[in-house]
Amino acid sequence: MRYEVRVAGRDLRVDLSSDARFLVDGRVVNADVDEIIRGWQWLVRVDGRSHEVTVLTRDPLRLAIDGVEVEASAADERSLAASRGTRPQGAGRHEVRAPMPGLLKAVHVREGDAVERDAALVTLEAMKMENELRAPAAGRVVKIAARAGSKVEGGAVLVVLAEIP
């Protein structure tokens, strides 16, 4: 999965390969992440150096990295495509896919449920972290493609939403 990241005015392309390697602007980086406070604080080790990263605000995204406040943004290739007006299943439909291989820990919705934008849909455990995948738009769950407890491949469709007009 590819991400476009901006931290303190610096643009980076970050690729996470299926074998859990990080590439930053094409360079292999040894990285490990431990979540300290779920969704808010992490200990990030990059090439042997440790950094504490804390979310200060989400919109706009402001982080404290080793105590220094910086503006940041991150978007995966699917979000970037959506923001450019493309939708993988046609107008009004969204596929929520696993960003990497992992274990589907929980499914928070059922087929037919109406959900708001950013509602929690599923929780995926990957690389020792739990990732809550959220609805990209308000809509109705039209398909759940995987069950809690199942292993999924990176890119696998997990949930399909139809936007509610």
Backbone as a ProteinNet text record, in pm:
[ID]
protein_1_A
[PRIMARY]
MRYEVRVAGRDLRVDLSSDARFLVDGRVVNADVDEIIRGWQWLVRVDGRSHEVTVLTRDPLRLAIDGVEVEASAADERSLAASRGTRPQGAGRHEVRAPMPGLLKAVHVREGDAVERDAALVTLEAMKMENELRAPAAGRVVKIAARAGSKVEGGAVLVVLAEIP
[TERTIARY]
85.4	0	89.6	52.5	131.4	59.6	137.2	84.7	161.4	92.1	156.4	148.5	264.8	273.3	339.7	289	350.5	370.5	493.8	526.8	614.9	568	643.6	688.8	598.5	627.6	707.8	743.3	822.4	731.5	731.4	650.6	729.9	665.5	728.5	632.7	687.1	608.4	649.9	552.1	580.1	507.6	582.2	525	541.4	432.2	436.3	416.5	518.8	512.6	440.6	401.8	328.6	413.1	545.5	630.4	667	585.5	596.6	724.4	779.6	894.9	845.7	913.3	882.1	981.5	930.2	1014.9	973.2	1068.6	1041.4	1116.7	1040.2	1096.4	1189.9	1149.4	1224.2	1336.6	1362.8	1470.9	1413.5	1471.4	1426.7	1461.4	1361.7	1378.6	1340.8	1426.1	1393.1	1307.3	1182.7	1090.8	1008.5	973.6	888.1	802.4	676.4	582.8	514.4	511.9	436.3	336.4	209.2	104.6	106.4	113.1	115.2	-27	-94.3	-233.6	-309.3	-404.1	-472.3	-524.5	-472.9	-517	-461.9	-377.2	-328.3	-177.4	-111.4	32	104.9	225.1	303.9	451.1	522.9	668.4	712.9	782.3	823.3	975.2	1026	1170.2	1202.1	1286.5	1325	1476.1	1525.1	1670.2	1743.7	1687.2	1752.8	1728.1	1659.2	1630.3	1484.2	1456.4	1319.8	1262.4	1133.1	1060.9	923.2	880.4	745.3	658.3	547.7	456.1	319.5	267.3	138	49.3	-75.8	-173	-223.7	-209.8	-260.5	-401	-419.3	-550.9	-558	-681	-699.1	-739.1	-808	-852.9	-837.4	-726.7	-618.8	-528.2	-456.2	-368.7	-245.5	-231.5	-113.5	-56.7	73.6	142.7	247.7	281.6	401.3	496.7	609.5	712.1	830.5	855.1	958.9	938.8	810.8	778.2	769.5	798.7	794	665.7	584.9	458.9	484.6	416.9	427.9	291	269.2	151.1	183.9	82.1	105.8	-20.8	-2.5	-115.4	-65.8	-158.6	-126	-249.3	-228.4	-340	-291	-370.4	-333.2	-379.7	-330.8	-360.5	-509.9	-584.6	-730	-798.8	-757.1	-814.6	-782.2	-660.6	-622.8	-708.1	-731	-815.5	-957.2	-1009.3	-1144.7	-1152.8	-1049.3	-1052.3	-1040.7	-992.2	-983.8	-1109.1	-1208.3	-1336.3	-1353.5	-1262.9	-1280.2	-1332.4	-1414.9	-1469.5	-1454.7	-1402.5	-1373.6	-1494.3	-1614	-1730.3	-1832	-1795.3	-1891	-1944.5	-2016.5	-2067.4	-2153.8	-2126.8	-2209.6	-2174	-2070.9	-2032.1	-1885.7	-1859	-1723.1	-1687.4	-1569.3	-1515.5	-1414.3	-1429.9	-1332.7	-1245.2	-1116.4	-1023.4	-919.3	-865.5	-757.5	-633.3	-576.9	-458.7	-333.5	-338.9	-225.5	-279.9	-203.2	-251.1	-265.3	-362.4	-378.5	-493.8	-528.5	-637.1	-753.1	-870.1	-988.6	-1039	-1013.8	-1047.2	-1195.3	-1258.2	-1399.1	-1466.1	-1595.1	-1680.1	-1785.4	-1790.9	-1875.9	-2012.8	-2038.1	-2164.1	-2222.9	-2349.2	-2415.2	-2464.1	-2484.5	-2541.7	-2675.3	-2700	-2823.8	-2812.5	-2708.7	-2692.5	-2663.8	-2722.4	-2687.7	-2575.2	-2471.5	-2357.1	-2325.1	-2271.1	-2225.3	-2081.4	-2039.3	-1899.1	-1811.5	-1702.6	-1605.1	-1653.4	-1767.8	-1813.5	-1718.6	-1690.9	-1605	-1676.9	-1609	-1666.9	-1606.2	-1473.7	-1403.7	-1275	-1221.5	-1091.2	-999.5	-887.7	-789.8	-661.8	-611.8	-483.9	-376.6	-277.9	-166.9	-40.6	67.7	197.1	190	124.5	113.3	29.9	-46.9	-131.2	-273.5	-369.4	-508.4	-543.4	-599.7	-636.9	-787.3	-852.7	-996.2	-1021.1	-1087.2	-1117.1	-1254.3	-1264	-1383.7	-1450.9	-1578	-1657.1	-1605.4	-1577.4	-1529.4	-1640.5	-1767.2	-1882.2	-2001.7	-2104.6	-2229	-2288.9	-2346.3	-2404.6	-2469.6	-2506.2	-2566.7	-2471.1	-2451.1	-2365	-2439.4	-2383.5	-2450	-2384	-2259.3	-2191.8	-2081.9	-2075.3	-1961.9	-1893.3	-1768.8	-1700.3	-1610.2	-1597	-1510	-1568.4	-1537.6	-1587.1	-1478.2	-1521	-1426.8	-1354.7	-1225.5	-1145.3	-1076.7	-1110.4	-1049.2	-923.4	-829.9	-710.4	-744.8	-696.9	-725	-594.5	-594.6	-479.7	-486.8	-374.2	-373.4	-451.5	-538	-619.4	-751.9	-775	-900.3	-1017.2	-1128.3	-1248.9	-1306.2	-1335.2	-1391.5	-1538.5	-1568.7	-1704.6	-1731.9	-1855.4	-1898.2	-2012.9	-2000.6	-2102.9	-2166.6	-2294.7	-2364	-2401.7	-2364.5	-2398.3	-2548.6	-2594.5	-2734.8	-2753.6	-2837.5	-2854.6	-2918.8
-116.9	0	122.8	222.2	344.7	458.3	541.6	657.6	781.2	893.2	1021.9	1091.9	1127	1181.3	1318.3	1410.6	1542.8	1568.1	1592.1	1619.7	1743.1	1844.5	1968.7	2024.5	2020.5	2076.5	1987.4	1868.8	1776.5	1667.4	1650.3	1548	1419.1	1306.8	1175.2	1076.8	981	868.5	748	689.6	576.2	454.6	348.2	222.9	117.9	45.2	-67.6	-191.3	-274.1	-392.5	-505.9	-607.6	-719.9	-796.5	-782.6	-849.4	-755.4	-648.6	-555.1	-471.1	-446.9	-357.1	-217	-117.2	21.4	73.4	144.8	216.6	363	450.8	593.5	656.2	712.8	768.1	668.2	540.8	435.4	373.1	422.8	371.4	281.1	160.6	68.1	127.7	129.2	185	78.1	55.5	-35.8	39.9	-3.8	67.3	-31.8	10.9	-67.9	31.5	-3.9	86.8	14.1	76.8	26.6	133.7	93.9	187.3	199.6	322.1	346.8	375.7	470.6	503.1	487.8	393.7	356.3	478.2	491.7	596.9	735.4	747.9	880.2	890.9	781.7	794.7	666	681.9	567.9	591.8	482	484.6	428.3	510.8	473.1	464.2	347.8	328.4	321.9	415.8	422.8	417.2	315.7	297.4	309.6	246.9	241.7	360.2	464.1	581.8	579.7	606.7	605.9	746.3	753.9	881.4	860.1	951.5	947.4	1038.7	982.1	1056.1	1060.3	1181.2	1200.7	1285.8	1243.6	1323.9	1433.9	1559.2	1672.6	1709.6	1719.7	1742.2	1659.6	1621.7	1538.2	1619.1	1730.7	1806.9	1954.5	2016.2	1957.5	1870.9	1779.9	1689.4	1764	1764.3	1821.3	1715.6	1695.6	1593.6	1659.1	1589.5	1623.5	1507.7	1536.8	1436	1472.2	1387.8	1414.4	1552.6	1588.2	1713.3	1835.2	1820	1933.4	1924	2032.7	2032.3	2051.6	1967.3	1979	1954.1	2015	1984.6	1863	1779.2	1657.6	1619.8	1535.8	1473.7	1341.2	1250	1120.2	1070.7	1019.8	965.4	843.3	734.7	616.1	633.2	545.8	560.8	552.6	475.2	465.9	596.6	658.4	786.6	894.2	891.7	988.9	973.2	849.5	824.8	875	850.4	894.6	1046.5	1112.3	1258.1	1318.2	1241.4	1287.9	1252.5	1198.1	1173	1034.1	940.6	805.3	716.4	622.2	526.3	389.1	293.6	162.7	84.8	108.3	30.8	116.4	228.8	315.2	418.7	516.2	626.7	575.3	628.1	595.9	468.7	395.1	270.9	280	221.5	222.5	82.9	37.4	-87.3	-51.1	-106.8	-88.5	-213.2	-193.9	-304.8	-308.9	-426.1	-442.1	-371.2	-277.7	-207.3	-295.1	-408.7	-501.4	-635.9	-742.5	-871.8	-867.6	-942.6	-945.2	-1032.9	-1021.5	-1097.5	-1002.3	-1035.4	-954	-982.8	-890.6	-909.9	-892	-794.4	-766.7	-702.6	-733.5	-666.8	-592.5	-460.4	-376.4	-346.2	-392.1	-362.5	-490.1	-482	-593	-543.1	-636.6	-598.8	-531.9	-422.8	-347.4	-230.3	-227.4	-116.6	13.3	122.6	256.6	306.7	365.1	414.6	557.7	631.6	767.4	763.8	870.5	883.8	867.9	795.7	769.6	671.2	605.9	502.9	383.2	320.5	202.2	87.5	24.5	-87.6	-219.3	-227.1	-349.7	-312.9	-409	-392.6	-501	-459.2	-548.9	-543.9	-661.3	-667.9	-700.8	-613.7	-634	-573.6	-642.9	-594.6	-554	-635.1	-614	-491.7	-437.9	-322.4	-350.7	-295.2	-303.5	-176	-194.4	-82.4	-83.3	23.8	35.1	99.7	25.8	78.3	142.2	264.3	345.9	372.5	408.3	436.5	562.7	555.5	673.7	774	731.7	818.9	759.8	840.7	788.5	693	583	488.8	370.8	273.4	149.7	36.1	-53.2	-169.9	-267	-290.4	-382.3	-519.9	-527.3	-657.8	-658.3	-766.3	-792.4	-915.4	-897.7	-1002.2	-1091	-1064.3	-1145.9	-1150.8	-1256.9	-1276.2	-1247.7	-1205.8	-1187	-1319.3	-1311.5	-1431	-1483.8	-1429	-1479	-1399.5	-1468.2	-1402.8	-1347.1	-1223.9	-1159.7	-1113.5	-1110	-1061.7	-910.4	-846.5	-704.1	-677.7	-578.6	-543.8	-617.6	-714.6	-790	-698.5	-713.2	-636.5	-689.9	-601	-638.8	-597.7	-475.5	-422.2	-339.6	-350.4	-265.5	-178.7	-47.2	50.3	112.5	140.5	219.9	350.7	463.4	592.9	610.5	677.4	710	850.2	865.5	999.7	1098.9
0	0	0	-78.8	-89.5	-17.6	50.4	120.8	76.3	66.9	48.5	182.7	238.3	373.4	366.2	445.6	458	606.7	647.6	787.6	790.4	862.7	879	744	645.6	514.2	421.6	465.6	383.3	326.5	194	127.9	113.5	149.5	141.5	76.4	3.4	-45.4	37	107.2	195.3	140.4	115.9	66.9	174.9	200.7	292.3	207.6	199.7	114.7	186.7	112	170.3	272.4	267.5	366.1	482.3	500.7	613.1	610.8	491.4	480.5	447.7	503.5	474.7	372.2	273.4	179.6	186.4	212.6	216.5	100.8	7.2	-116	-183.3	-182.8	-251	-170.9	-50.9	32.8	141.1	156.6	260.7	396.4	485.1	618.9	719.9	817.3	926.3	1026.1	1042	1130.2	1210.9	1331.3	1419.1	1496.3	1517.3	1582.9	1698	1814.4	1929.8	1968.2	1977.4	2017.6	2169.7	2219.1	2362.5	2411.4	2346	2375.2	2244.5	2243	2119.2	2042.6	1921.7	1832.7	1860.7	1965	2002.3	2019.1	2059.4	2087.6	2052.4	1989.1	1946.4	1977	1994.6	1999.4	1865.8	1787.3	1652.3	1649.8	1609.1	1595.2	1446.8	1401.3	1260.5	1253.2	1184.2	1168.3	1301.6	1407.3	1536.7	1627.4	1579.4	1662.6	1703.2	1832.3	1884.1	1884.3	1849.5	1848.5	1909.6	1994.8	2049.5	1963.3	1912.5	1826.3	1894.1	1914.2	1979.3	1889.9	1872.8	1798.2	1890.6	1846.1	1923.1	1875.4	1743.7	1683.1	1555.8	1519.2	1399.4	1276	1292.4	1176.6	1203.8	1166.2	1087.7	1175.7	1110.5	1183.4	1232.5	1366.5	1429.9	1521.8	1512.4	1590	1678.6	1784.6	1861.4	1837	1776	1750.7	1838.9	1936.9	2036.5	2100.3	2125.3	2192.1	2102.5	1973.5	1880.9	1799.1	1800.9	1726	1577.6	1495.1	1349.9	1287.1	1171.3	1091.9	1007.2	985	907.6	831.4	731.6	661.5	606.2	590.1	531.8	458.9	338.5	261	187	193.8	118.1	-26.7	-115	-257.1	-285.5	-207.4	-227.7	-189.7	-78.9	-38	-139.9	-191.2	-292.2	-417.6	-459	-576.3	-549.1	-428.9	-394.9	-395.5	-344.5	-340.6	-479.4	-573.2	-711.7	-789.9	-718.7	-782.2	-840.1	-815.8	-866.6	-755.7	-791.1	-695.4	-756.1	-682.6	-739.5	-787.9	-732.5	-772.4	-845	-896.5	-963.4	-865.5	-920.4	-839.8	-726	-607.2	-492.5	-418.8	-461.3	-393.2	-351.1	-234.9	-182	-132.9	-167.8	-113.3	-5.5	111.7	218	214.9	189.4	170.3	282	304.5	402.1	348.3	424	375.4	373.1	446.2	451.6	499.8	485.8	536.1	688	739.5	883.8	927.1	1053.9	1114	1138.6	1085.8	1107.7	1248.7	1341.3	1482.6	1510.1	1443.5	1471.9	1351.7	1335.8	1237.7	1319.4	1303.2	1387.8	1327.3	1205.5	1136.5	1078.4	1035.4	965.9	831.6	737.6	609.3	633.7	562.5	577.5	673.1	757.8	852.4	778	826.8	779.7	868.9	808.2	884.9	844.7	937.9	912.5	861.7	798.6	758.1	882.4	870.5	977.6	1083.5	1061.7	1155.4	1147.9	1261.4	1265.1	1195.1	1097.4	1024.3	1070.4	1071.5	1110.8	1183.2	1258.6	1322.3	1267.6	1211.4	1151	1233.4	1273.8	1344.3	1242.7	1233.9	1140.7	1201.2	1189.1	1237.9	1385.4	1469.3	1613.6	1650.6	1554.4	1584.1	1538.5	1610.2	1567.8	1492.2	1372	1287.7	1269.1	1307.9	1291.3	1155.7	1065.7	933.3	938.2	885.2	899.8	765.7	772.5	652.3	584.3	453.8	381.1	353.2	369.1	345.2	418.8	438.3	494.6	391.7	438.5	344.1	412.2	331.4	379.7	348.5	444.7	425.4	333.9	214.1	121.5	119.2	166.2	167.9	272	347.7	436.3	379.7	338.8	263.6	348	477.7	562.9	703.5	774.2	911.2	1013.2	1131.3	1241.4	1266.5	1290.1	1314.4	1190.4	1072.9	949.5	914.9	849.8	798.5	661.7	634.2	506.4	442.1	312.8	236.8	221.8	201.6	172.8	45.6	48.7	-67.3	-74.3	15.6	14.2	50.5	-22.3	8.6	139.8	233.4	362.3	372.4	330.4	338.7	213.6	162	50	99.9	73.4	114.1	-9.3	-0.6	-102.3	-35.5	-97.9	-40	-35.6	69.2	82.8	26.9	-75.9	-136.9	-42.7
[MASK]
+++++++++++++++++++++++++++++++++++++++++++++++++++++++++++++++++++++++++++++++++++++++++++++++++++++++++++++++++++++++++++++++++++++++++++++++++++++++++++++++++++++

